[in-house]
């Protein structure tokens, strides 16, 4: 799903909101997550997952075309770890709450 598809689905599911307002909401959420990661903070969305920044140390890389050794600087890489509820939903192919309800019955 692309960002524009997400906006279109949210707008369709919430007809009381204007499409431009939904677009602003989605952009704001994504921007806040990006800015928090840029500050080195962890972003956790309960039931969905957590975004963190992992540090990759400096190393000697290789230019694949020439085979020449190149210095690769230390860098931060965004990392996402899916939450338990999301993993269950993906693995079962349906809502995680429904699978829990069936297990309790």
C-alpha positions as CSV (number, residue, x, y, z in Angstrom):
1,X,0.0,0.0,0.0
2,X,1.3,3.4,-0.9
3,X,0.9,6.6,1.0
4,X,-1.8,7.9,-1.4
5,X,-3.7,4.6,-1.2
6,X,-3.6,4.8,2.6
7,X,-5.0,8.4,2.4
8,X,-7.7,7.3,0.0
9,X,-8.8,4.3,2.3
10,X,-8.8,6.5,5.4
11,X,-10.8,9.2,3.6
12,X,-13.3,6.5,2.4
13,X,-13.6,5.0,5.9
14,X,-14.1,8.5,7.4
15,X,-16.5,10.4,5.2
16,X,-16.9,13.1,7.8
17,X,-13.3,14.2,7.1
18,X,-12.2,16.0,4.0
19,X,-9.5,14.2,1.9
20,X,-7.1,17.1,2.4
21,X,-7.5,16.8,6.2
22,X,-6.8,13.1,6.0
23,X,-3.7,13.8,3.9
24,X,-2.5,16.4,6.5
25,X,-3.1,13.9,9.4
26,X,-1.1,11.1,7.6
27,X,1.7,13.6,6.7
28,X,1.9,14.9,10.3
29,X,2.1,11.4,11.7
30,X,4.9,10.3,9.3
31,X,6.7,13.6,9.9
32,X,6.6,13.2,13.7
33,X,7.9,9.6,13.5
34,X,10.7,10.8,11.2
35,X,11.7,13.7,13.4
36,X,11.6,11.5,16.6
37,X,13.9,9.0,14.9
38,X,16.2,11.8,13.7
39,X,16.5,12.9,17.4
40,X,17.4,9.3,18.3
41,X,14.2,8.6,20.1
42,X,12.2,5.4,20.0
43,X,8.6,5.5,18.6
44,X,6.3,2.7,19.9
45,X,2.8,2.2,18.6
46,X,1.1,-0.4,20.9
47,X,-0.1,-3.4,19.0
48,X,1.6,-2.3,15.8
49,X,5.4,-2.1,16.5
50,X,8.3,0.1,17.4
51,X,10.6,2.2,15.3
52,X,14.2,2.7,16.5
53,X,17.5,3.8,15.0
54,X,20.3,1.2,14.9
55,X,23.9,2.3,14.7
56,X,26.1,0.8,12.1
57,X,29.8,1.3,12.9
58,X,32.4,2.5,10.4
59,X,33.9,-0.2,8.3
60,X,35.9,-0.8,5.2
61,X,33.6,-1.5,2.2
62,X,34.3,-2.4,-1.3
63,X,33.4,-0.8,-4.6
64,X,31.7,-3.6,-6.5
65,X,32.7,-2.2,-9.9
66,X,36.4,-1.8,-9.3
67,X,37.0,-4.0,-6.2
68,X,38.7,-1.0,-4.6
69,X,38.4,-0.7,-0.8
70,X,36.4,2.3,0.4
71,X,35.9,3.7,3.9
72,X,32.2,3.6,5.0
73,X,31.4,6.1,7.8
74,X,29.3,5.2,10.9
75,X,25.6,5.8,10.2
76,X,22.2,5.4,11.8
77,X,19.6,3.1,10.1
78,X,15.9,3.1,10.8
79,X,14.7,-0.2,12.2
80,X,11.1,-1.5,12.7
81,X,10.2,-4.3,15.0
82,X,6.6,-5.6,14.6
83,X,4.5,-5.9,17.8
84,X,2.9,-9.1,18.9
85,X,-0.6,-8.2,17.8
86,X,0.6,-7.3,14.3
87,X,2.6,-10.5,14.0
88,X,-0.4,-12.5,15.1
89,X,-2.7,-10.7,12.6
90,X,-0.3,-11.2,9.7
91,X,0.3,-14.9,10.6
92,X,-3.3,-15.8,11.0
93,X,-4.6,-13.6,8.2
94,X,-7.2,-11.8,10.2
95,X,-7.7,-9.6,13.3
96,X,-5.7,-10.6,16.3
97,X,-8.6,-9.9,18.6
98,X,-10.8,-12.4,16.8
99,X,-8.2,-15.2,17.1
100,X,-8.0,-14.5,20.9
101,X,-11.8,-14.6,21.2
102,X,-11.8,-18.0,19.4
103,X,-9.1,-19.3,21.7
104,X,-11.1,-18.3,24.8
105,X,-14.3,-20.0,23.5
